[in-house]
Amino acid sequence: MPLHAVRADNSRMDETERQGRIDLAAMFRIAARFNWHEGIANHFSLAVTEDGRRFLMNPQGRHFSRIRASELLLLDAADNDDVIGRGAGKADPTAWHIHGRIHAARPEARCVLHTHMFYATTLACLAGYRLKMIDQNAMRFHDRIAYDEDFNGMALDAAEGRRIGTTIEPGKSVLFMANHGVAVIGRSVAEAFDETYYLERACKLQVLALSTGQPLNVVSDEVAEMTRRQWTEFPLDAALDHFNAMKEILDEEEPDYRD
C-alpha cells in the first residue's frame, strides 16, 4: 500500500513531509543492515519545517528493520510529545527530550541520528578520549566533533534534553556522548547517513589500532584540516549517491519501507 498523502488531521501532506517520511524510513532499514540499532532503542528524526519545529521520529517499540514511512510520528519541538499528525504509536520520552531540543536549538540540523553503534560508543566510553587523526575517514571530522563529558543518566526531563541539545555548537556535526553513544546531524537524511557511515568506519579502525598497543601515527593539524577541506569540497555529491545506492537495494529487497 503506498504512503497516503493525508495526515490524521485530514490535511494534505506536503511533498517535504512525504519525501521525508520515505527517506527517514529508508534510513532505519539501512541502519538495521549495518547493525547500528539497539533492538527497539535509539531514534532518528527529520525536521519538515524550515524552523525545525515540526519533525518526524520513529515511534516507541518499533524495530528499525520493520519501520515504514507511514508509521513515523509527526512531532512539534515547541509543544510537547503529543503526536500532532499522522503516525503510529507514541514517542519515547528520552528521544523526545534529546531530539526535540536539538531541533529547537539548531534549526539547520535537519536530520539527527542518535545511535549506540558499537565502535563509536566504545570510544565514547574511554575517559577524556578524542578521535585521533590517523586516517582520512577520521580527518573528515577534524574540528567538527563536540564532546559531552557529563553523563547524567537517561534524558527523562526537559533540562537534560536542553543541556544535550545545546552541546552541539555551530560548526559541529557530531556529538560524542560520554558513557552513552553518538549523535550525528546533517542537512538531509543522505548527508547524516554518509557522515554516520564514515564516522563508524573511522572509529572501528581506531579501536583496532588501539588494540595493537602500538603508537598511533597521528598527522599534524594542518594535514588533518587540509583533508577535511578535501572531503568538504569533493566535486561529486557523494553523500546523495551513497544514500541513493542504498535505497536502490531496499527498493529491490524490502520496498515496503515506502508504505
MARBA-3410 file (N, C-alpha, C, O; in Angstrom, 1 decimal):
259
0.9,-1.2,0.0,0.0,0.0,0.0,0.9,1.2,0.0,1.8,1.4,0.9 ~ 0.7,2.2,-0.9,1.5,3.4,-1.0,1.2,4.3,0.2,0.2,4.3,0.8 ~ 2.2,5.2,0.5,2.1,6.2,1.5,1.0,7.2,1.1,1.1,7.8,0.1 ~ -0.1,7.2,1.9,-1.2,8.2,1.6,-0.7,9.6,1.9,0.2,9.9,2.7 ~ -1.3,10.5,1.2,-0.9,11.9,1.3,-1.9,12.7,2.2,-2.1,13.9,2.0
-2.4,12.0,3.2,-3.3,12.7,4.1,-2.9,12.3,5.5,-2.7,11.1,5.8 ~ -2.8,13.3,6.4,-2.4,13.1,7.8,-3.6,12.7,8.6,-4.8,12.8,8.1 ~ -3.4,12.4,9.9,-4.5,12.0,10.7,-5.5,13.1,10.9,-6.7,12.9,11.2 ~ -5.1,14.4,10.8,-6.0,15.5,10.9,-6.7,15.9,9.6,-7.3,16.9,9.5 ~ -6.5,15.0,8.6,-7.2,15.1,7.3,-6.7,16.2,6.4,-7.2,16.5,5.4
-5.6,16.9,6.9,-5.0,17.9,6.0,-4.0,17.2,5.0,-3.6,16.1,5.2 ~ -3.8,17.9,3.9,-2.9,17.3,2.9,-1.5,17.3,3.4,-1.0,18.3,4.0 ~ -0.8,16.2,3.1,0.6,16.1,3.5,1.4,16.7,2.4,1.3,16.3,1.2 ~ 2.3,17.7,2.7,3.1,18.3,1.6,4.2,17.4,1.2,4.5,16.4,1.8 ~ 4.8,17.8,0.1,5.9,17.0,-0.6,7.1,16.8,0.3,7.7,15.8,0.3
7.4,17.9,1.1,8.6,17.8,2.0,8.4,16.7,3.0,9.3,15.9,3.3 ~ 7.2,16.6,3.6,6.9,15.6,4.6,6.8,14.2,4.0,7.4,13.2,4.5 ~ 6.2,14.1,2.8,6.0,12.8,2.1,7.4,12.2,1.8,7.6,11.1,2.1 ~ 8.3,13.0,1.2,9.6,12.5,0.8,10.4,12.3,2.1,11.2,11.4,2.1 ~ 10.3,13.2,3.1,11.0,13.0,4.3,10.7,11.7,5.0,11.5,11.0,5.5
9.4,11.3,5.0,9.0,10.0,5.5,9.7,8.9,4.8,10.1,7.9,5.5 ~ 9.7,8.9,3.5,10.3,7.8,2.7,11.8,7.7,3.0,12.3,6.7,3.3 ~ 12.5,8.9,3.0,13.9,8.9,3.3,14.3,8.4,4.7,15.2,7.7,4.9 ~ 13.5,8.9,5.7,13.8,8.5,7.0,13.5,7.1,7.3,14.2,6.4,8.0 ~ 12.4,6.6,6.7,12.1,5.1,6.8,13.3,4.3,6.2,13.6,3.3,6.7
13.8,4.8,5.1,14.9,4.1,4.4,16.1,4.1,5.4,16.8,3.1,5.5 ~ 16.3,5.2,6.1,17.5,5.3,7.0,17.4,4.3,8.1,18.4,3.7,8.5 ~ 16.2,4.0,8.6,16.1,3.0,9.6,16.4,1.6,9.1,17.1,0.8,9.8 ~ 15.9,1.3,7.9,16.2,0.0,7.3,17.7,-0.2,7.1,18.3,-1.2,7.3 ~ 18.4,0.9,6.6,19.8,0.9,6.3,20.6,0.7,7.6,21.5,-0.1,7.7
20.2,1.4,8.6,20.8,1.3,9.9,20.8,-0.2,10.5,21.7,-0.7,11.1 ~ 19.6,-0.8,10.3,19.5,-2.2,10.7,20.4,-3.1,10.0,21.0,-4.0,10.6 ~ 20.6,-2.8,8.7,21.6,-3.7,7.9,23.0,-3.5,8.4,23.8,-4.4,8.3 ~ 23.4,-2.3,8.9,24.7,-2.1,9.4,24.8,-2.4,10.9,25.9,-2.2,11.5 ~ 23.7,-2.8,11.5,23.7,-3.2,12.9,24.0,-1.9,13.8,24.7,-2.0,14.8
23.5,-0.8,13.4,23.6,0.4,14.2,22.5,0.6,15.2,22.5,1.6,16.0 ~ 21.6,-0.3,15.3,20.5,-0.2,16.2,20.8,-0.8,17.5,21.8,-1.5,17.7 ~ 19.9,-0.7,18.5,20.0,-1.3,19.8,18.6,-1.9,20.1,17.9,-1.4,21.0 ~ 18.3,-2.9,19.3,17.0,-3.5,19.5,15.9,-2.5,19.0,15.9,-2.1,17.8 ~ 15.0,-2.2,19.9,14.0,-1.2,19.5,14.4,0.2,20.1,13.6,1.1,20.0
15.6,0.3,20.6,16.0,1.6,21.1,16.8,2.4,20.0,17.0,2.0,18.9 ~ 17.1,3.6,20.4,17.8,4.6,19.5,16.7,5.2,18.6,15.7,4.6,18.2 ~ 17.0,6.5,18.2,16.0,7.2,17.4,16.6,8.1,16.4,17.7,8.7,16.6 ~ 15.9,8.3,15.3,16.3,9.2,14.2,15.2,10.2,14.0,14.0,9.8,14.2 ~ 15.5,11.4,13.7,14.5,12.4,13.4,14.8,13.3,12.2,16.0,13.4,11.8
13.8,13.9,11.7,14.0,14.7,10.5,13.0,15.9,10.5,11.8,15.7,10.6 ~ 13.6,17.1,10.5,12.7,18.3,10.5,12.0,18.4,9.2,12.6,18.2,8.1 ~ 10.8,18.8,9.2,10.0,19.0,8.0,9.5,20.4,7.8,8.7,20.7,6.8 ~ 9.9,21.3,8.7,9.6,22.8,8.5,10.9,23.5,8.6,11.9,23.0,9.2 ~ 10.9,24.7,8.0,12.2,25.5,7.9,12.7,25.8,9.3,13.9,25.9,9.5
11.9,26.1,10.3,12.3,26.5,11.6,12.7,25.3,12.5,13.1,25.4,13.6 ~ 12.6,24.1,11.9,12.9,22.9,12.7,11.9,22.5,13.7,12.1,21.5,14.4 ~ 10.8,23.2,13.8,9.9,23.0,14.9,9.2,21.6,14.7,9.1,20.9,15.7 ~ 8.7,21.3,13.5,8.0,20.1,13.3,9.0,19.0,12.8,9.7,19.3,11.8 ~ 9.0,17.8,13.3,9.9,16.8,12.9,9.3,15.4,13.0,8.4,15.2,13.8
9.8,14.6,12.1,9.4,13.2,12.1,10.4,12.3,13.0,11.5,12.6,13.1 ~ 9.8,11.3,13.7,10.6,10.5,14.5,10.0,9.1,14.6,8.8,9.0,14.5 ~ 10.8,8.1,14.9,10.2,6.7,15.0,9.4,6.5,16.2,9.7,7.1,17.3 ~ 8.3,5.8,16.2,7.5,5.5,17.3,8.2,4.5,18.3,9.0,3.7,17.9 ~ 7.8,4.6,19.6,8.4,3.7,20.6,8.0,2.3,20.3,6.9,2.0,19.9
9.0,1.4,20.4,8.8,0.0,20.4,8.8,-0.6,19.0,8.6,-1.8,18.9 ~ 9.1,0.1,18.0,9.2,-0.4,16.6,10.6,-0.7,16.2,11.5,0.2,16.3 ~ 10.9,-1.9,15.7,12.3,-2.3,15.4,12.7,-1.6,14.1,11.9,-1.4,13.2 ~ 13.9,-1.1,14.0,14.4,-0.4,12.8,14.1,-1.2,11.5,13.8,-0.5,10.5 ~ 14.3,-2.5,11.6,14.2,-3.3,10.3,12.7,-3.4,9.8,12.5,-4.0,8.8
11.8,-2.9,10.6,10.4,-3.0,10.2,9.7,-1.7,10.0,8.5,-1.7,9.6 ~ 10.3,-0.6,10.2,9.7,0.7,10.2,9.3,1.1,8.7,10.0,0.8,7.8 ~ 8.1,1.6,8.6,7.5,2.1,7.4,7.3,3.6,7.4,7.2,4.2,8.5 ~ 7.3,4.2,6.3,7.1,5.7,6.2,5.9,6.2,6.9,5.9,7.2,7.6 ~ 4.8,5.5,6.7,3.5,5.9,7.3,3.5,5.9,8.9,2.7,6.5,9.5
4.4,5.1,9.4,4.4,4.9,10.9,5.2,6.0,11.7,5.0,6.1,12.9 ~ 5.9,6.8,11.0,6.7,7.8,11.6,5.8,8.8,12.3,4.8,9.3,11.7 ~ 6.2,9.3,13.4,5.4,10.3,14.2,5.8,11.7,13.7,6.9,12.0,13.4 ~ 4.8,12.5,13.7,5.0,13.9,13.4,4.8,14.7,14.7,3.8,14.7,15.4 ~ 5.9,15.3,15.2,6.0,16.0,16.5,6.3,17.4,16.4,6.7,17.9,15.3
6.1,18.2,17.4,6.3,19.6,17.5,7.3,19.9,18.6,7.0,19.8,19.8 ~ 8.5,20.4,18.2,9.5,20.7,19.2,9.2,21.8,20.2,9.7,21.8,21.3 ~ 8.3,22.7,19.8,7.9,23.8,20.6,6.7,23.5,21.5,6.2,24.4,22.3 ~ 6.2,22.3,21.4,4.9,22.0,22.1,5.2,20.9,23.2,5.8,21.2,24.2 ~ 4.8,19.7,22.9,5.0,18.6,23.8,5.2,17.3,23.0,5.4,17.4,21.8
5.2,16.2,23.7,5.4,14.9,22.9,4.2,14.3,22.3,4.2,13.1,22.0 ~ 3.1,15.1,22.2,1.9,14.6,21.6,2.1,14.4,20.1,2.8,15.3,19.5 ~ 1.5,13.4,19.5,1.6,13.3,18.0,0.6,14.2,17.4,-0.6,14.1,17.7 ~ 1.1,15.2,16.6,0.2,16.2,16.1,-0.4,15.8,14.7,-1.3,16.5,14.2 ~ 0.1,14.8,14.1,-0.4,14.4,12.8,-0.3,12.9,12.6,-0.5,12.1,13.6
-0.1,12.5,11.4,0.0,11.1,11.1,1.1,10.3,11.8,2.1,10.9,12.1 ~ 0.9,9.1,12.2,1.9,8.3,12.8,1.3,7.1,13.5,0.0,7.0,13.5 ~ 2.1,6.2,14.0,1.6,5.0,14.7,2.3,4.9,16.0,3.5,4.6,16.1 ~ 1.6,5.1,17.1,2.1,4.9,18.4,2.5,6.2,19.1,1.8,7.2,18.9 ~ 3.4,6.1,20.0,3.8,7.3,20.8,5.3,7.5,20.8,6.1,6.6,20.4
5.8,8.6,21.3,7.2,9.0,21.3,7.8,8.5,22.6,7.3,8.6,23.7 ~ 9.0,7.9,22.4,9.8,7.6,23.6,10.2,8.9,24.3,10.7,9.8,23.7 ~ 10.1,9.0,25.6,10.4,10.2,26.3,11.8,10.7,26.2,12.1,11.9,26.1 ~ 12.8,9.7,26.3,14.2,10.2,26.1,14.5,10.7,24.7,15.2,11.7,24.6 ~ 13.9,10.1,23.7,14.1,10.5,22.4,13.4,11.9,22.2,14.0,12.8,21.5
12.3,12.1,22.8,11.6,13.4,22.6,12.5,14.5,23.2,12.6,15.6,22.6 ~ 13.0,14.3,24.4,13.8,15.3,25.1,15.1,15.6,24.3,15.5,16.8,24.2 ~ 15.8,14.6,23.8,17.0,14.8,23.1,16.8,15.4,21.7,17.3,16.5,21.3 ~ 15.9,14.8,20.9,15.7,15.2,19.5,15.0,16.6,19.5,15.3,17.4,18.7 ~ 13.9,16.7,20.3,13.2,17.9,20.3,14.0,19.1,20.6,13.9,20.2,20.0
15.0,19.0,21.6,15.8,20.1,22.0,16.9,20.4,20.9,17.2,21.5,20.7 ~ 17.4,19.3,20.3,18.4,19.6,19.2,17.8,20.3,18.1,18.3,21.3,17.6 ~ 16.6,19.9,17.6,15.9,20.6,16.5,15.5,22.0,16.9,15.6,22.9,16.1 ~ 15.1,22.2,18.2,14.8,23.6,18.6,16.0,24.5,18.7,15.9,25.7,18.3 ~ 17.2,23.9,19.1,18.4,24.7,19.3,19.1,25.0,17.9,19.7,26.0,17.7
19.0,24.0,17.0,19.7,24.0,15.8,18.8,23.8,14.6,18.8,22.7,14.1 ~ 18.0,24.8,14.2,17.0,24.5,13.1,17.7,24.0,11.8,17.0,23.4,11.0 ~ 19.0,24.4,11.6,19.7,23.9,10.4,20.0,22.4,10.5,20.4,21.8,9.5 ~ 19.9,21.8,11.7,20.1,20.4,11.8,18.9,19.6,11.4,18.1,19.3,12.2 ~ 18.8,19.4,10.1,17.5,18.9,9.6,17.3,17.4,10.0,16.2,17.0,10.4
18.4,16.6,10.0,18.3,15.2,10.4,19.2,15.0,11.5,20.4,15.4,11.6 ~ 18.7,14.2,12.5,19.5,13.9,13.7,19.5,12.4,13.9,18.4,11.8,14.1 ~ 20.6,11.7,13.8,20.7,10.3,14.0,21.5,10.0,15.3,22.6,10.3,15.5 ~ 20.7,9.4,16.3,21.3,9.1,17.6,21.5,7.6,17.7,20.5,6.9,17.6 ~ 22.7,7.1,17.8,22.9,5.7,17.9,23.9,5.3,19.0,24.6,6.2,19.6
23.8,4.0,19.4,24.8,3.4,20.3,25.7,2.5,19.4,26.1,1.4,19.9 ~ 26.0,2.9,18.2,26.7,2.0,17.3,28.1,1.6,18.0,28.7,2.4,18.7 ~ 28.5,0.4,17.7,29.5,-0.3,18.6,30.8,0.5,18.7,31.2,0.7,19.9 ~ 31.4,0.8,17.6,32.8,1.3,17.7,32.8,2.8,18.2,33.7,3.1,19.0 ~ 31.9,3.6,17.7,31.9,5.0,18.2,31.6,5.0,19.7,32.1,5.8,20.4
30.6,4.2,20.1,30.3,4.2,21.6,31.5,3.6,22.4,31.7,4.1,23.5 ~ 32.2,2.7,21.9,33.4,2.2,22.6,34.3,3.4,22.9,34.8,3.5,24.0 ~ 34.6,4.2,21.9,35.5,5.4,22.1,34.8,6.4,23.1,35.5,7.1,23.8 ~ 33.5,6.5,23.0,32.8,7.5,23.9,32.9,7.0,25.4,32.6,7.8,26.3 ~ 33.3,5.7,25.6,33.4,5.2,26.9,34.8,5.3,27.5,35.0,4.8,28.6
35.7,5.8,26.7,37.1,6.0,27.2,37.2,7.4,27.8,36.8,8.4,27.2 ~ 37.8,7.5,29.0,37.8,8.7,29.7,38.6,9.8,28.9,39.8,9.6,28.6 ~ 37.9,10.9,28.7,38.6,12.0,28.0,39.1,11.8,26.6,40.0,12.5,26.1 ~ 38.6,10.7,26.0,39.2,10.4,24.6,38.7,11.3,23.6,37.6,11.8,23.6 ~ 39.6,11.6,22.6,39.3,12.4,21.5,39.7,11.6,20.2,40.7,11.0,20.2
38.8,11.7,19.2,39.1,11.0,18.0,40.4,11.4,17.4,40.7,12.6,17.2 ~ 41.3,10.5,17.2,42.7,10.8,16.7,42.7,10.9,15.1,42.0,10.1,14.5 ~ 43.4,11.8,14.6,43.5,12.0,13.2,44.6,11.0,12.6,45.7,11.4,12.3 ~ 44.2,9.7,12.4,45.1,8.7,12.0,44.8,8.1,10.6,45.6,7.4,10.0 ~ 43.6,8.5,10.1,43.2,8.0,8.7,42.3,9.0,8.1,41.8,9.9,8.8
42.1,9.0,6.8,41.4,10.0,6.1,39.9,10.1,6.5,39.3,11.1,6.4 ~ 39.3,8.9,6.9,38.0,8.9,7.4,37.9,9.8,8.7,36.9,10.5,8.9 ~ 38.8,9.6,9.6,38.8,10.4,10.8,39.0,11.8,10.5,38.4,12.7,11.2 ~ 39.9,12.1,9.6,40.2,13.5,9.2,39.0,14.3,8.6,38.9,15.5,8.7 ~ 38.1,13.5,8.1,36.8,14.1,7.7,36.1,14.9,8.8,35.4,15.9,8.5
36.4,14.5,10.0,35.7,15.1,11.2,36.6,16.0,12.0,36.3,16.3,13.1 ~ 37.7,16.4,11.4,38.6,17.3,12.1,37.9,18.6,12.5,37.4,19.3,11.7 ~ 38.0,18.9,13.8,37.4,20.1,14.4,35.9,20.2,14.1,35.3,21.3,14.1 ~ 35.2,19.0,13.9,33.8,19.0,13.7,33.1,18.2,14.7,31.9,17.9,14.5 ~ 33.7,17.8,15.8,33.2,16.9,16.8,33.0,17.7,18.1,34.0,18.3,18.6
31.8,17.6,18.7,31.6,18.2,20.1,31.6,17.0,21.0,31.3,15.9,20.7 ~ 32.1,17.3,22.3,32.2,16.2,23.3,31.4,16.6,24.5,31.6,17.7,25.1 ~ 30.5,15.7,24.9,29.7,15.9,26.1,30.3,14.9,27.2,30.1,13.7,27.1 ~ 30.9,15.5,28.2,31.6,14.7,29.2,30.7,14.3,30.4,31.1,13.5,31.2 ~ 29.5,14.9,30.4,28.7,14.7,31.6,27.5,13.8,31.4,26.4,14.3,31.0
27.7,12.5,31.7,26.6,11.6,31.6,25.7,11.7,32.9,26.3,11.5,34.0 ~ 24.5,12.0,32.7,23.6,12.3,33.8,22.4,11.3,33.8,21.3,11.6,34.2 ~ 22.7,10.1,33.4,21.6,9.1,33.3,20.8,9.3,32.0,21.2,10.1,31.2 ~ 19.6,8.7,32.0,18.8,8.8,30.8,18.1,10.2,30.8,17.8,10.7,31.8 ~ 17.9,10.7,29.5,17.4,12.0,29.4,15.8,12.0,29.6,15.1,11.9,28.6
15.4,12.0,30.8,14.0,11.9,31.1,13.4,13.2,31.5,12.2,13.2,32.0 ~ 14.1,14.3,31.3,13.5,15.6,31.7,13.9,16.7,30.7,14.9,16.5,30.0 ~ 13.2,17.8,30.6,13.5,18.8,29.6,14.8,19.5,29.8,15.5,19.8,28.9 ~ 15.2,19.6,31.1,16.5,20.3,31.4,17.7,19.5,30.8,18.6,20.0,30.2 ~ 17.7,18.2,30.9,18.7,17.3,30.4,18.7,17.4,28.9,19.8,17.4,28.2
17.5,17.4,28.3,17.4,17.5,26.9,18.0,18.8,26.4,18.7,18.8,25.3 ~ 17.7,19.9,27.0,18.2,21.2,26.6,19.7,21.2,26.8,20.4,21.8,25.9 ~ 20.3,20.6,27.8,21.7,20.6,28.0,22.4,19.8,26.9,23.4,20.3,26.3 ~ 21.9,18.7,26.5,22.5,17.9,25.4,22.3,18.7,24.1,23.2,18.8,23.3 ~ 21.1,19.2,23.9,20.8,19.9,22.6,21.7,21.1,22.4,22.0,21.4,21.2
22.1,21.8,23.4,23.0,23.0,23.2,24.4,22.7,23.2,25.3,23.6,23.1 ~ 24.8,21.4,23.4,26.2,21.0,23.4,26.8,21.0,22.0,28.0,21.1,21.8 ~ 25.9,20.7,21.0,26.4,20.7,19.6,26.4,22.1,19.1,25.4,22.6,18.5 ~ 27.5,22.8,19.2,27.6,24.2,18.8,27.7,24.3,17.3,28.1,23.3,16.7 ~ 27.4,25.4,16.7,27.5,25.6,15.3,28.9,25.2,14.8,29.9,25.5,15.4
28.9,24.6,13.6,30.2,24.1,13.0,30.5,22.6,13.4,31.3,22.0,12.7 ~ 29.8,22.1,14.3,30.0,20.7,14.7,28.8,19.9,14.1,27.7,20.3,14.1 ~ 29.2,18.7,13.7,28.1,17.8,13.1,28.1,16.5,13.9,27.2,15.6,13.6 ~ 28.9,16.3,14.8,29.0,15.0,15.6,29.0,15.4,17.1,29.8,16.2,17.5 ~ 28.3,14.6,17.9,28.4,14.8,19.4,28.7,13.4,19.9,28.0,12.4,19.8
29.9,13.3,20.6,30.3,12.1,21.4,29.7,12.3,22.8,30.0,13.3,23.5 ~ 28.8,11.4,23.2,28.2,11.5,24.5,28.8,10.5,25.4,28.6,9.3,25.2 ~ 29.5,11.0,26.4,30.3,10.1,27.3,29.4,9.0,27.9,28.3,9.3,28.4 ~ 29.8,7.8,27.9,29.1,6.7,28.5,27.8,6.4,27.9,26.9,5.8,28.5 ~ 27.6,6.8,26.7,26.3,6.8,26.1,26.3,6.4,24.6,25.8,5.3,24.3
26.8,7.2,23.7,26.7,6.9,22.3,27.1,8.2,21.5,27.9,9.0,22.0 ~ 26.6,8.3,20.3,26.9,9.5,19.5,25.6,10.0,18.8,24.6,9.3,18.7 ~ 25.6,11.3,18.5,24.6,11.8,17.7,25.2,12.5,16.5,26.3,13.2,16.6 ~ 24.7,12.3,15.3,25.2,12.9,14.1,24.1,13.8,13.5,22.9,13.3,13.4 ~ 24.4,15.0,13.0,23.4,15.8,12.4,23.8,16.1,11.0,25.0,16.1,10.6
22.8,16.4,10.1,23.0,16.6,8.7,22.0,17.5,8.2,20.9,17.7,8.7 ~ 22.3,18.1,7.0,21.3,19.0,6.3,20.2,18.2,5.6,19.3,18.7,5.0 ~ 20.4,16.9,5.5,19.5,16.0,4.9,19.7,14.6,5.5,20.7,14.3,6.1 ~ 18.8,13.7,5.2,19.0,12.3,5.6,20.2,11.7,4.9,21.0,11.0,5.6 ~ 20.4,12.0,3.7,21.5,11.5,2.9,22.8,11.9,3.6,23.8,11.1,3.7
22.9,13.2,3.9,24.2,13.7,4.5,24.4,13.1,5.9,25.5,12.7,6.2 ~ 23.4,13.0,6.7,23.5,12.4,8.0,23.9,10.9,7.9,24.8,10.5,8.7 ~ 23.3,10.2,7.0,23.7,8.8,6.8,25.2,8.7,6.4,25.9,7.9,7.0 ~ 25.6,9.5,5.4,27.0,9.4,4.9,28.0,9.7,6.1,29.0,9.1,6.2 ~ 27.7,10.7,6.8,28.5,11.1,8.0,28.6,10.0,9.0,29.7,9.6,9.5
27.5,9.4,9.3,27.4,8.3,10.3,28.2,7.1,9.8,28.9,6.5,10.6 ~ 28.1,6.8,8.5,28.8,5.6,7.9,30.3,5.8,8.1,31.0,4.9,8.6 ~ 30.8,7.0,7.7,32.2,7.2,7.8,32.7,7.4,9.2,33.9,7.0,9.5 ~ 31.9,7.9,10.1,32.3,8.0,11.5,32.5,6.7,12.1,33.5,6.4,12.7 ~ 31.6,5.7,11.9,31.7,4.4,12.5,32.9,3.7,11.9,33.6,2.9,12.6
33.2,3.9,10.6,34.4,3.2,10.0,35.6,3.8,10.6,36.6,3.1,10.9 ~ 35.7,5.1,10.8,36.9,5.7,11.4,37.0,5.2,12.8,38.2,4.9,13.3 ~ 35.9,5.1,13.6,36.0,4.6,15.0,36.4,3.1,15.0,37.2,2.7,15.9 ~ 35.9,2.3,14.1,36.3,0.9,14.1,37.8,0.8,13.8,38.5,0.0,14.5 ~ 38.3,1.5,12.9,39.8,1.5,12.6,40.6,1.9,13.8,41.6,1.4,14.1
40.0,2.9,14.5,40.7,3.5,15.7,40.8,2.5,16.8,41.8,2.3,17.5 ~ 39.6,1.8,17.1,39.6,0.7,18.1,40.6,-0.4,17.8,41.3,-0.9,18.6 ~ 40.6,-0.8,16.5,41.6,-1.8,16.1,43.0,-1.4,16.2,43.9,-2.1,16.7 ~ 43.3,-0.1,15.9,44.7,0.4,16.0,45.1,0.5,17.5,46.2,0.1,17.8 ~ 44.2,0.9,18.3,44.5,1.0,19.8,44.7,-0.4,20.3,45.5,-0.6,21.3
44.0,-1.4,19.8,44.2,-2.8,20.3,45.5,-3.4,20.1,45.9,-4.4,20.7 ~ 46.3,-2.8,19.1,47.6,-3.4,18.9,48.6,-3.0,19.9,49.7,-3.6,20.1 ~ 48.3,-1.9,20.7,49.2,-1.4,21.7,50.4,-0.6,21.1,51.3,-0.2,21.9 ~ 50.4,-0.4,19.8,51.5,0.3,19.2,51.1,1.8,19.1,49.9,2.2,19.2 ~ 52.1,2.7,19.0,51.8,4.1,19.0,51.0,4.5,17.7,51.2,3.9,16.7
50.1,5.4,17.9,49.2,5.8,16.8,50.0,6.9,16.0,50.7,7.7,16.5 ~ 49.9,6.8,14.7,50.6,7.7,13.8,49.7,8.9,13.4,49.0,8.9,12.4 ~ 49.6,9.8,14.3,48.7,11.0,14.2,49.3,12.0,13.3,50.5,12.4,13.5 ~ 48.5,12.5,12.4,49.0,13.5,11.4,48.9,14.9,12.1,48.3,15.1,13.1 ~ 49.6,15.9,11.5,49.5,17.3,12.0,48.1,17.9,11.8,47.3,17.4,11.0
47.8,18.9,12.6,46.6,19.6,12.4,46.4,20.2,11.0,45.3,20.2,10.5 ~ 47.5,20.6,10.4,47.5,21.2,9.1,47.1,20.2,8.1,46.2,20.5,7.2 ~ 47.6,19.0,8.1,47.3,17.9,7.2,45.8,17.5,7.4,45.1,17.2,6.5 ~ 45.4,17.4,8.7,44.1,16.9,9.0,43.1,17.9,8.5,42.0,17.5,8.0 ~ 43.4,19.2,8.7,42.4,20.3,8.2,42.4,20.3,6.7,41.3,20.5,6.1
43.5,20.1,6.0,43.5,20.1,4.6,42.6,18.9,4.1,41.9,19.1,3.1 ~ 42.8,17.8,4.7,42.0,16.6,4.3,40.5,16.8,4.6,39.7,16.4,3.8 ~ 40.2,17.5,5.7,38.8,17.8,5.9,38.2,18.7,4.8,37.1,18.4,4.3 ~ 39.0,19.7,4.4,38.5,20.5,3.3,38.3,19.7,2.0,37.4,20.0,1.3 ~ 39.2,18.8,1.8,39.1,18.0,0.6,37.8,17.2,0.6,37.2,17.0,-0.4
37.5,16.6,1.8,36.2,15.9,1.9,35.0,16.9,1.6,34.1,16.6,0.8 ~ 35.1,18.1,2.2,34.0,19.0,2.1,33.8,19.5,0.6,32.7,19.7,0.2 ~ 35.0,19.7,0.0,35.0,20.3,-1.4,35.0,19.3,-2.5,35.1,19.7,-3.6 ~ 34.8,18.0,-2.1,34.8,17.0,-3.2,33.8,17.3,-4.2,32.6,17.6,-3.8 ~ 34.1,17.3,-5.5,33.2,17.8,-6.5,31.9,17.0,-6.7,30.9,17.6,-7.2
31.9,15.8,-6.4,30.7,14.9,-6.6,29.8,15.0,-5.4,30.2,15.2,-4.2 ~ 28.5,14.7,-5.6,27.5,14.7,-4.5,27.5,13.3,-3.9,26.6,12.5,-4.1 ~ 28.7,12.9,-3.3,28.9,11.5,-2.9,27.9,11.1,-1.8,27.5,9.9,-1.9 ~ 27.5,11.9,-0.9,26.6,11.5,0.1,25.2,11.1,-0.5,24.7,10.1,-0.1 ~ 24.7,11.9,-1.4,23.4,11.6,-2.0,23.6,10.3,-2.9,22.7,9.5,-2.9
24.7,10.2,-3.6,24.9,9.0,-4.4,24.9,7.7,-3.5,24.3,6.7,-3.8 ~ 25.6,7.9,-2.4,25.7,6.7,-1.4,24.4,6.3,-0.9,24.0,5.2,-0.8 ~ 23.6,7.4,-0.5,22.3,7.1,0.1,21.3,6.5,-1.0,20.6,5.5,-0.7 ~ 21.4,7.0,-2.2,20.5,6.5,-3.2,20.9,5.1,-3.6,20.0,4.3,-4.0 ~ 22.2,4.8,-3.6,22.6,3.4,-3.8,22.0,2.4,-2.8,21.6,1.3,-3.2
22.0,2.8,-1.6,21.4,2.0,-0.5,19.9,1.9,-0.7,19.3,0.8,-0.5 ~ 19.2,3.0,-1.1,17.8,2.9,-1.4,17.5,2.0,-2.5,16.4,1.4,-2.5 ~ 18.3,1.9,-3.5,18.1,1.0,-4.6,18.1,-0.4,-4.1,17.3,-1.2,-4.6 ~ 19.0,-0.7,-3.2,19.0,-2.1,-2.6,17.7,-2.4,-1.9,17.1,-3.4,-2.0 ~ 17.3,-1.4,-1.1,16.0,-1.5,-0.4,14.8,-1.7,-1.3,13.9,-2.5,-1.1
14.8,-0.9,-2.4,13.7,-0.9,-3.3,13.6,-2.3,-4.0,12.5,-2.7,-4.3 ~ 14.7,-3.0,-4.1,14.7,-4.3,-4.7,14.4,-5.4,-3.6,13.7,-6.4,-4.0 ~ 14.9,-5.2,-2.4,14.8,-6.3,-1.4,13.7,-6.1,-0.4,13.2,-7.1,0.1 ~ 13.4,-4.9,0.0,12.3,-4.7,1.0,11.6,-3.3,0.7,11.7,-2.4,1.5 ~ 10.9,-3.3,-0.4,10.3,-2.0,-0.8,9.2,-1.5,0.1,8.7,-0.4,0.0
8.7,-2.3,1.1,7.6,-1.9,1.9,8.0,-0.8,2.9,7.2,-0.2,3.6 ~ 9.3,-0.4,2.9,9.7,0.8,3.8,9.0,2.0,3.3,8.8,3.0,4.1 ~ 8.6,2.1,2.0,8.0,3.3,1.4,6.5,3.3,1.8,5.9,4.4,1.6 ~ 5.9,2.3,2.3,4.4,2.3,2.6,4.0,3.3,3.7,2.9,3.4,4.0
END
